[in-house]
Amino acid sequence: MYLNLSWRNIWRNKKRTIIAVASVFFAVIIAVNTRSMQLGSYSYMIHSSARFYTGYFQIQQKNYWEKRSLENTLLQDSIDYKKLRNANYVKALAPRLESFALISFKNTTRVAQVVGIDPQMENEESGLKERLVKGEYLEPQDYSGLISKGLAQLLGVSIGDSIVLYGQGYHGQIAAALLPVKGIIEYPIRELNNTMFYLPLKAAQDIFLTGNRLTSVAVMIDDNRHLEKAKQALSAVIPPQYTLLDWKTMLPELHQSIQFDNISGMLMLAILYVVIAFGVFGTIIMMINERVKEFGILIAVGMKKVRLLIVTFWEIVFIAFLGAASGLIAAIPIVWYFSLHPIRFTGDVTKTFDALGIEPIFSFSTDPLIFLNQALVVFLIALATFIYPIYFMKRFEASRAIRS
C-alpha cells in the first residue's frame, strides 16, 4: 500500500518529479565523470611512468638509489627470475645496467643515460620495440645501440653512424667504446627523448667492466591497485641483501602531485555534493509545502503522521533511485568512450606534464567502484533530505493546515 501510494503521488505532479529526478541525474553524471577522469588520469600517469622507465618496483642493492653508483650493483646470478615471475600480480621483469656517460659524434658531445638491457625482457616490460621509428631492434649478441630521437637530432646521428661512448666504469675504470647506431626510438616525453641510449646487457657489462652485475631489476605488475599486495609477494622471494623500491619512492614528485590533485578533486566533489543536496532539498520542500492542506485532511480523518512520513520517505526513495539509476546508465557510455579515446593536451600545457615525466593525456577509468560509489553517495544525499519531512511533521497541526 505504501509503495503504491508513493509511486502514484510522485507522478501527480510530473513536472516537479522530473525536475527532482533530473537534478539527481545530472549530479550523478557530473560526479562519475569527474571522479573517473581523476582516477583514470592518475592510473595512466603511474602506468606510463612505470612502463617508460622505472617499473612499478625495482630490485636493487641497498643504497644504490641514493648514489646511483656502479659500486652498489647486484649479482645477476643471485636473482631467481622464475620465482619473481610466479609472484602474484607480476607481469614482466627487466634486468638493467644503468649509468651516465658522454656520447659524441664528430664535434658534438652530449650527456646520455646509458641502459644495458635484455632486448626481449625489456620489450615485455616497457614495450621498447614499439617505439622504434627507424632501423632495427636490438639482439642480445649485438654490439650496437638504440638512440632516442631527440638525442640523435642533437648529435646529428643517423642509422649506421658510430658514436663514441665515454664514461666511468666499475671501480673507477674508464668505460669507452665505439658503437654503431642500429635503431632510433621515440618517446612522447621530451626528457627521455633527449637522453636515452640502449645497448644489449652483455655489451654494457663489457663496456662498463662490471662483469655479471646489474644495477636493478625492474618489475611491472598488472595494476597499481595491487601495489601493496605485490610488494609483499615480491619481498618474500628476493634475496635479503637487496631492497625493493616502489614507484612512490623512485618518483616522489609524481606521487606528491597526485596526492595534492586528489585532495583538490575531493574538495571540488564535496562542493558539488553540497550543490546537489540543496537542489534536491529545495525540491522536497516544494513537494511538502504544496501538500499542506492534503496532509491536514488526511490527519483529520484519522491517518497517523507516521504513515504519512513512510509514504513521503518512499517518494524520496523513488525520486533518488530514478535519478541515480538513470544517471549511472547515461554516464557509462561517456566514460567508456573517453577510456578508449583519451583527451590529449597540446601547447604550453604539455610543459607541466613534461616536468613530471608523463605523457600529456587525460584518460578515464572504467573501474566499476567509481560508478557505484558516486551513484550511492548522490542517492544517500537525496535520502538525507528526509530530515525536512520529519521536522515538518513534528510541528504540523492539522487544524491550522485545513484553515490555511
Secondary structure per residue as TSV (DSSP state, phi and psi in degrees):
chain	resnum	aa	ss	phi	psi
A	1	M	-	360.0	-47.1
A	2	Y	H	-61.2	-42.6
A	3	L	H	-65.5	-42.2
A	4	N	H	-63.7	-45.2
A	5	L	H	-61.8	-43.6
A	6	S	H	-64.8	-44.7
A	7	W	H	-62.9	-42.4
A	8	R	H	-67.8	-37.9
A	9	N	H	-62.7	-41.2
A	10	I	H	-69.1	-22.0
A	11	W	T	-98.7	5.2
A	12	R	T	-67.8	-34.4
A	13	N	S	-122.5	90.0
A	14	K	H	-63.8	-38.9
A	15	K	H	-62.3	-44.4
A	16	R	H	-62.3	-43.6
A	17	T	H	-65.3	-42.5
A	18	I	H	-63.0	-39.9
A	19	I	H	-62.3	-44.4
A	20	A	H	-64.8	-45.0
A	21	V	H	-64.4	-40.8
A	22	A	H	-63.6	-36.9
A	23	S	H	-63.5	-40.5
A	24	V	H	-71.8	-39.8
A	25	F	H	-56.2	-54.0
A	26	F	H	-69.6	-30.8
A	27	A	H	-63.6	-43.2
A	28	V	H	-65.2	-43.7
A	29	I	H	-59.7	-47.9
A	30	I	H	-64.7	-44.9
A	31	A	H	-63.7	-44.7
A	32	V	H	-64.7	-46.9
A	33	N	H	-67.4	-38.3
A	34	T	H	-63.5	-48.3
A	35	R	H	-70.2	-36.0
A	36	S	H	-64.2	-41.6
A	37	M	H	-65.3	-41.1
A	38	Q	H	-61.1	-59.4
A	39	L	H	-66.9	-35.1
A	40	G	H	-64.6	-40.2
A	41	S	H	-67.0	-40.8
A	42	Y	H	-62.0	-46.3
A	43	S	H	-61.6	-40.6
A	44	Y	H	-68.0	-41.8
A	45	M	H	-57.6	-47.9
A	46	I	H	-64.6	-47.8
A	47	H	H	-65.8	-39.6
A	48	S	H	-62.7	-47.6
A	49	S	H	-64.8	-41.3
A	50	A	I	-66.2	-42.6
A	51	R	I	-72.8	-37.6
A	52	F	I	-65.2	-36.8
A	53	Y	I	-148.3	-65.9
A	54	T	I	-76.0	-27.0
A	55	G	-	77.9	166.6
A	56	Y	S	-71.0	-29.7
A	57	F	E	-137.9	158.2
A	58	Q	E	-136.1	134.1
A	59	I	E	-92.3	124.0
A	60	Q	E	-140.2	163.7
A	61	Q	E	-70.3	144.1
A	62	K	T	-59.0	139.0
A	63	N	T	76.4	1.4
A	64	Y	H	-65.7	-44.3
A	65	W	H	-62.1	-32.7
A	66	E	H	-72.0	-37.8
A	67	K	H	-105.6	-23.1
A	68	R	-	50.7	45.4
A	69	S	-	-106.5	143.2
A	70	L	T	-66.8	-12.4
A	71	E	T	-71.7	-24.7
A	72	N	S	-102.7	59.9
A	73	T	-	-105.1	167.9
A	74	L	E	-115.6	154.9
A	75	L	E	-78.4	129.3
A	76	Q	G	-61.2	-37.7
A	77	D	G	-70.6	-15.4
A	78	S	G	-82.6	-6.2
A	79	I	-	-96.6	123.4
A	80	D	-	-93.9	94.2
A	81	Y	H	-64.2	-31.8
A	82	K	H	-64.7	-45.6
A	83	K	H	-64.5	-39.8
A	84	L	H	-64.8	-43.0
A	85	R	H	-63.8	-33.4
A	86	N	H	-81.5	-7.4
A	87	A	S	-66.1	148.2
A	88	N	T	-57.8	137.4
A	89	Y	T	74.0	-3.1
A	90	V	E	-77.6	130.0
A	91	K	E	-106.7	-36.1
A	92	A	E	-157.6	156.2
A	93	L	E	-129.2	151.7
A	94	A	E	-147.2	103.6
A	95	P	E	-71.2	138.8
A	96	R	E	-140.0	150.4
A	97	L	E	-124.4	111.5
A	98	E	E	-117.0	143.2
A	99	S	E	-162.9	165.2
A	100	F	E	-101.3	144.3
A	101	A	E	-153.5	162.7
A	102	L	E	-85.7	135.4
A	103	I	E	-121.9	126.1
A	104	S	E	-124.1	146.5
A	105	F	E	-144.1	119.4
A	106	K	T	56.6	-116.9
A	107	N	T	-102.5	10.6
A	108	T	E	-112.7	133.9
A	109	T	E	-130.4	139.1
A	110	R	E	-137.6	153.0
A	111	V	E	-84.5	131.3
A	112	A	E	-130.4	155.1
A	113	Q	E	-92.8	113.1
A	114	V	E	-97.0	127.6
A	115	V	E	-127.2	118.2
A	116	G	E	-85.3	129.7
A	117	I	E	-134.0	157.2
A	118	D	-	-87.1	111.5
A	119	P	H	-53.2	-44.4
A	120	Q	H	-70.2	-47.7
A	121	M	H	-65.9	-36.8
A	122	E	H	-66.5	-37.2
A	123	N	H	-65.4	-38.4
A	124	E	H	-65.4	-34.9
A	125	E	H	-76.1	-51.9
A	126	S	H	-118.1	-3.1
A	127	G	-	65.2	36.6
A	128	L	G	-61.3	-37.2
A	129	K	G	-63.1	-31.3
A	130	E	G	-66.6	-20.5
A	131	R	G	-91.8	2.5
A	132	L	E	-71.3	121.6
A	133	V	E	-109.4	-14.4
A	134	K	E	-158.8	143.0
A	135	G	E	86.9	-153.6
A	136	E	-	-125.3	157.3
A	137	Y	-	-80.1	159.9
A	138	L	-	-72.9	150.4
A	139	E	-	-113.0	152.3
A	140	P	T	-56.3	-31.9
A	141	Q	T	-89.1	-1.7
A	142	D	-	-65.4	151.6
A	143	Y	-	-121.9	58.7
A	144	S	-	-151.3	178.8
A	145	G	E	-140.1	166.8
A	146	L	E	-106.2	133.0
A	147	I	E	-117.8	142.4
A	148	S	E	-71.3	150.0
A	149	K	H	-60.8	-43.1
A	150	G	H	-62.9	-42.2
A	151	L	H	-66.8	-38.3
A	152	A	H	-62.4	-39.2
A	153	Q	H	-68.7	-38.4
A	154	L	H	-63.6	-36.2
A	155	L	H	-88.4	-19.0
A	156	G	T	76.8	32.8
A	157	V	-	-97.0	144.6
A	158	S	-	-130.2	176.4
A	159	I	T	-61.1	133.8
A	160	G	T	94.4	-20.4
A	161	D	-	-70.3	153.1
A	162	S	E	-110.3	131.6
A	163	I	E	-106.5	155.7
A	164	V	E	-100.4	124.2
A	165	L	E	-105.5	130.6
A	166	Y	E	-141.8	125.9
A	167	G	E	-164.0	-163.6
A	168	Q	E	-106.7	130.0
A	169	G	-	-97.6	-162.6
A	170	Y	G	-65.3	136.1
A	171	H	G	58.3	33.8
A	172	G	G	75.9	8.8
A	173	Q	-	-73.6	160.2
A	174	I	E	-81.4	129.2
A	175	A	E	-107.3	116.8
A	176	A	E	-145.0	143.4
A	177	A	E	-162.5	155.7
A	178	L	E	-109.7	114.9
A	179	L	E	-124.2	127.0
A	180	P	E	-70.6	148.2
A	181	V	E	-89.3	116.1
A	182	K	E	-92.1	-28.9
A	183	G	E	-157.8	161.1
A	184	I	E	-120.7	130.1
A	185	I	E	-113.6	157.0
A	186	E	-	-128.7	130.0
A	187	Y	-	-106.0	147.4
A	188	P	S	-76.9	-9.5
A	189	I	S	-101.1	124.6
A	190	R	H	-60.7	-40.7
A	191	E	H	-60.6	-44.7
A	192	L	H	-70.6	-37.4
A	193	N	H	-66.8	-20.8
A	194	N	T	-101.7	1.6
A	195	T	T	-134.3	-13.6
A	196	M	E	-90.1	139.6
A	197	F	E	-142.4	123.8
A	198	Y	E	-113.5	144.2
A	199	L	E	-146.9	159.8
A	200	P	E	-58.4	148.6
A	201	L	H	-58.4	-43.5
A	202	K	H	-63.0	-41.2
A	203	A	H	-65.0	-40.8
A	204	A	H	-64.5	-41.2
A	205	Q	H	-64.7	-35.9
A	206	D	H	-69.0	-43.6
A	207	I	H	-67.1	-44.2
A	208	F	T	-89.6	3.1
A	209	L	T	56.7	40.6
A	210	T	-	-95.6	-9.5
A	211	G	-	67.3	-141.6
A	212	N	S	-88.2	59.9
A	213	R	E	-128.6	155.4
A	214	L	E	-130.5	155.1
A	215	T	S	-87.7	-29.8
A	216	S	E	-165.8	163.9
A	217	V	E	-123.4	114.1
A	218	A	E	-82.4	142.3
A	219	V	E	-126.4	127.9
A	220	M	E	-104.8	138.0
A	221	I	E	-116.2	173.7
A	222	D	S	-74.0	-32.5
A	223	D	-	-159.3	143.9
A	224	N	G	-63.7	-22.0
A	225	R	G	-64.0	-21.9
A	226	H	G	-99.1	18.3
A	227	L	H	-58.4	-50.2
A	228	E	H	-68.0	-41.2
A	229	K	H	-65.5	-40.7
A	230	A	H	-65.2	-37.2
A	231	K	H	-61.9	-41.5
A	232	Q	H	-64.8	-42.2
A	233	A	H	-65.7	-40.7
A	234	L	H	-72.0	-39.1
A	235	S	H	-60.3	-27.7
A	236	A	T	-76.2	-16.5
A	237	V	T	-117.5	-7.1
A	238	I	S	-85.8	150.8
A	239	P	-	-58.5	143.9
A	240	P	T	-64.4	-21.6
A	241	Q	T	-79.0	-6.8
A	242	Y	E	-105.0	164.5
A	243	T	E	-120.0	154.8
A	244	L	E	-117.1	114.7
A	245	L	E	-104.6	136.8
A	246	D	E	-96.9	172.9
A	247	W	H	-63.2	-27.2
A	248	K	H	-63.8	-35.9
A	249	T	H	-76.0	-38.4
A	250	M	H	-80.6	-25.8
A	251	L	-	-126.5	65.2
A	252	P	H	-63.5	-32.7
A	253	E	H	-63.7	-42.7
A	254	L	H	-65.1	-43.9
A	255	H	H	-61.0	-45.6
A	256	Q	H	-67.1	-38.2
A	257	S	H	-62.7	-42.4
A	258	I	H	-65.8	-42.8
A	259	Q	H	-60.6	-45.9
A	260	F	H	-63.8	-45.2
A	261	D	H	-66.2	-34.9
A	262	N	H	-65.0	-41.1
A	263	I	H	-63.2	-43.1
A	264	S	H	-60.8	-42.2
A	265	G	H	-64.6	-39.3
A	266	M	H	-65.4	-37.0
A	267	L	H	-64.5	-41.2
A	268	M	H	-64.4	-39.5
A	269	L	H	-65.2	-38.5
A	270	A	H	-61.2	-42.3
A	271	I	H	-62.5	-41.8
A	272	L	H	-61.2	-42.9
A	273	Y	H	-62.6	-37.9
A	274	V	H	-63.4	-44.0
A	275	V	H	-61.4	-43.3
A	276	I	H	-60.3	-45.6
A	277	A	H	-59.9	-44.0
A	278	F	H	-68.7	-35.2
A	279	G	H	-64.0	-48.4
A	280	V	H	-67.4	-39.9
A	281	F	H	-60.6	-42.2
A	282	G	H	-62.3	-39.1
A	283	T	H	-65.8	-40.4
A	284	I	H	-66.7	-41.2
A	285	I	H	-59.9	-45.0
A	286	M	H	-61.4	-42.1
A	287	M	H	-63.8	-39.8
A	288	I	H	-72.7	-46.4
A	289	N	H	-68.2	-26.6
A	290	E	T	-70.7	-17.8
A	291	R	T	-115.9	24.1
A	292	V	H	-59.5	-48.6
A	293	K	H	-65.6	-38.9
A	294	E	H	-59.5	-45.7
A	295	F	H	-62.2	-40.2
A	296	G	H	-61.9	-43.3
A	297	I	H	-65.6	-43.7
A	298	L	H	-61.6	-41.8
A	299	I	H	-70.1	-34.1
A	300	A	H	-65.6	-32.3
A	301	V	T	-89.0	4.5
A	302	G	T	114.9	2.8
A	303	M	-	-78.0	134.3
A	304	K	-	-79.2	150.5
A	305	K	H	-61.5	-34.1
A	306	V	H	-60.4	-40.9
A	307	R	H	-67.8	-37.7
A	308	L	H	-62.2	-39.8
A	309	L	H	-64.4	-38.5
A	310	I	H	-63.9	-44.6
A	311	V	H	-61.3	-45.3
A	312	T	H	-62.6	-39.9
A	313	F	H	-59.0	-45.9
A	314	W	H	-69.0	-29.5
A	315	E	H	-61.9	-45.3
A	316	I	H	-64.3	-39.9
A	317	V	H	-60.8	-45.5
A	318	F	H	-62.0	-45.1
A	319	I	H	-62.8	-46.2
A	320	A	H	-64.2	-41.4
A	321	F	H	-67.1	-44.6
A	322	L	H	-60.8	-42.8
A	323	G	H	-66.7	-45.2
A	324	A	H	-67.6	-43.5
A	325	A	H	-66.7	-45.6
A	326	S	H	-66.9	-37.9
A	327	G	H	-63.7	-39.0
A	328	L	H	-64.6	-44.6
A	329	I	H	-63.7	-40.6
A	330	A	H	-71.6	-30.1
A	331	A	H	-75.2	-29.9
A	332	I	H	-57.7	-52.4
A	333	P	H	-64.4	-31.8
A	334	I	H	-65.2	-48.5
A	335	V	H	-64.9	-42.0
A	336	W	H	-62.0	-40.9
A	337	Y	H	-62.2	-48.7
A	338	F	H	-73.6	-19.0
A	339	S	H	-72.0	-30.6
A	340	L	H	-87.4	-26.1
A	341	H	S	-127.7	77.0
A	342	P	-	-59.4	153.1
A	343	I	E	-81.4	120.8
A	344	R	E	-104.0	129.1
A	345	F	-	-93.6	150.6
A	346	T	-	-133.3	175.3
A	347	G	T	76.9	-149.2
A	348	D	T	-67.4	-22.7
A	349	V	H	-60.7	-30.7
A	350	T	H	-65.2	-21.0
A	351	K	H	-63.3	-38.1
A	352	T	H	-63.1	-42.1
A	353	F	H	-69.0	-39.0
A	354	D	H	-60.2	-37.5
A	355	A	H	-63.5	-29.3
A	356	L	H	-91.7	-6.9
A	357	G	T	74.1	37.6
A	358	I	S	-133.3	161.0
A	359	E	-	-70.7	144.6
A	360	P	S	-79.0	71.3
A	361	I	E	-132.7	139.4
A	362	F	E	-108.8	111.9
A	363	S	-	-106.9	155.1
A	364	F	-	-105.5	143.5
A	365	S	-	-93.5	139.7
A	366	T	-	-105.8	21.8
A	367	D	-	-59.8	121.3
A	368	P	H	-56.6	-30.1
A	369	L	H	-63.0	-30.5
A	370	I	H	-61.7	-46.6
A	371	F	H	-63.8	-47.9
A	372	L	H	-66.1	-43.1
A	373	N	H	-64.1	-46.4
A	374	Q	H	-68.7	-40.4
A	375	A	H	-63.6	-39.9
A	376	L	H	-65.7	-42.1
A	377	V	H	-61.7	-47.2
A	378	V	H	-64.8	-38.7
A	379	F	H	-61.6	-44.4
A	380	L	H	-67.6	-35.8
A	381	I	H	-62.0	-43.0
A	382	A	H	-62.7	-41.3
A	383	L	H	-65.5	-31.5
A	384	A	H	-63.5	-22.3
A	385	T	T	-68.6	-7.5
A	386	F	T	-64.8	-12.9
A	387	I	H	-59.0	-38.2
A	388	Y	H	-64.8	-48.4
A	389	P	H	-57.5	-35.1
A	390	I	H	-64.0	-47.1
A	391	Y	H	-63.0	-40.8
A	392	F	H	-63.3	-47.3
A	393	M	H	-67.0	-31.4
A	394	K	H	-63.6	-34.2
A	395	R	H	-100.7	0.9
A	396	F	-	-73.3	134.5
A	397	E	-	-122.0	118.3
A	398	A	H	-62.7	-41.4
A	399	S	H	-63.3	-42.3
A	400	R	H	-67.0	-38.9
A	401	A	H	-64.9	-39.9
A	402	I	H	-67.6	-38.4
A	403	R	H	-74.2	-21.2
A	404	S	-	-71.0	360.0
